[in-house]
Amino acid sequence: MPRSAGILLYRIRDGEPEVLLVHPGGPFWARKDAGAWSIPKGEHSEDEDPQAAALREFEEETGTAVTPTALADLGAARLKSGKQVAAWAVEGDLDAYAITSNTFELEWPPRSGRKQAFPEVDRAGWFSLEDAREKLNPAQGAFLDRLRDLLG
């Protein structure tokens, strides 16, 4: 079963939490919005520490490192695909417009024989919990509920 781990970065604005979400890059996701966004996350092997993978993936997808000292465990959620996603919340801030993501190669257009590089994440944004629920892959909505509980 594929495993993924990620970080739900949050900040408090005008007394309300906002969360950082990322939009996947590449041609398949270019025109998708609602339900396509995610917490910064990525796959890891069964023998890799999920928290270490979450920290690595956050940095790869945003260009910013998270200090691992204040991570709050948000548990796991299972996506429709069967993938298990573990997440941690941490308070912080970054400029969503200034993210820099790693890239991946894909044959594009299909069967063209040409490889193109695409960013793993093409944009990021800060969202209220309500707006984030509309943007997120539905299974990841559980992390928003757990964050709200954590913040009281």
N, C-alpha and C positions, 0 to 999 in steps of 0.2 A: 504494500500500500504506500503510495507516495506521501511524503511528509514535507511540510512547509513550516516556517517559523517567521514571525514578523514583529514589528514594533508599532504600537499605536501611540504616536506622539500627540500630546494634547497641550493646550494652553487655556487660560481663563481670560475672557474678554467681556467686560461689562457684567461680571458676575456669572457668566455662562461659559461652559466648556466648548471649545472648538477643537476639531481633530484634523490632522494632516492625512490626506488621502492622495494616492498616486494613480495615474491613468496609464495603462499599458501602452507601450509604443508598438509600432509596426503596422502594416497595412490592414490586418484583420480587425484591429480595434479602432482604426482611424475615425470611423463614423459612429461608434458606439459610445453612449454616455451613461444613461441610467442602468445601474446594475453592473457596470463594467469596471468601476473604480475598485481600489483595494487598499488595505494597509500596505506599507512597504514590507515585502516578504519574499521568501524564496525557498526553494527545495533544499533539503539536506539529507544526508545518508543516515541510516539507522544508528550508526555508531558515532555520529557527530552530536555534540551537545546542542540541543535546540536553541537555548538562549544565545550561545555563541554564534550560531547560524543567523538568528534574528538580528543581532548587532551587525554582523558582516553584511547581510542583505540590505539593511537600512542604509549603511554607508555606500554600498555599491549603487543603490537606486536613487539616492539623494545627493551624494557627494559630501555628506555631513556625518560625522561620528556621533554616537550617543554615549554618554557616560553610563556605564553599567551599574552604578551604585544605587540608583533609586528605581529599579524596575519593579513593577507590580504585576504579578502573574494574573493573566486574564483567562487562563485555561485554554481549552482547545475547542474547535468547531470543525464539523465535517462538511465539506463542500459536496454539491450534487455529484461531482466526478468521483467522489470517494476519498479525495485527498483530505488528510488530517492537517489542520492549521493550528499551531500553538501561537499565542500572542502575549506580549508584555506591554504594559502602559508605562509611559514616562512623560513627565511634564517637561516642556522645552519649547523653543521657538526657532524658527528658521524662515528665511525668505523663500516662499514657495516658487517664486518666479526665477530664482537663481539656482535651482537644483541642477546637478549634472549627473547623468546616469551612465552606467556602463552600456555597452552595445551588444547586439547579437547579429549573426549573419543569417540570411534567408535567401533562397532562390526566389527572385522577384523580377518581373512577373513569373507566375508558375510556368514550369517547363521551358523557360527562356534560356536556361543555362547560365544566367547572370546572377551573381551573388551580390546582395546589397546589405549594408550595415544599417541597423535601426536601433534607436535607443530602447533599452528595456522599459524605461518609463519616459513618456513624452511630455508630461506635465504633472504638476502637483497643485493642490489647493487646500485652503483651510475651510472647514465646513462646520456649521452648528450640528449637533447630534441629529436633529430632525432632517436637515438637508443631507447629511452623510448617509442616513439610512436609505434615502432614495438613490444615491450614487453608488453605494457599496454592492458588491456581490451579496445577495440576500443572506447567505449562511454566515457572513462576517458581521451581520447586524447584532449577533449575540455579544460581540466584543463591546459594542456601544452600550448595551444594557449593563454589562459587567462594569464598564468604566463609570457609568452613572451611579451604580451601587457603591463603587469604590469611593467616589467623591462625595457621597451622601446627598 
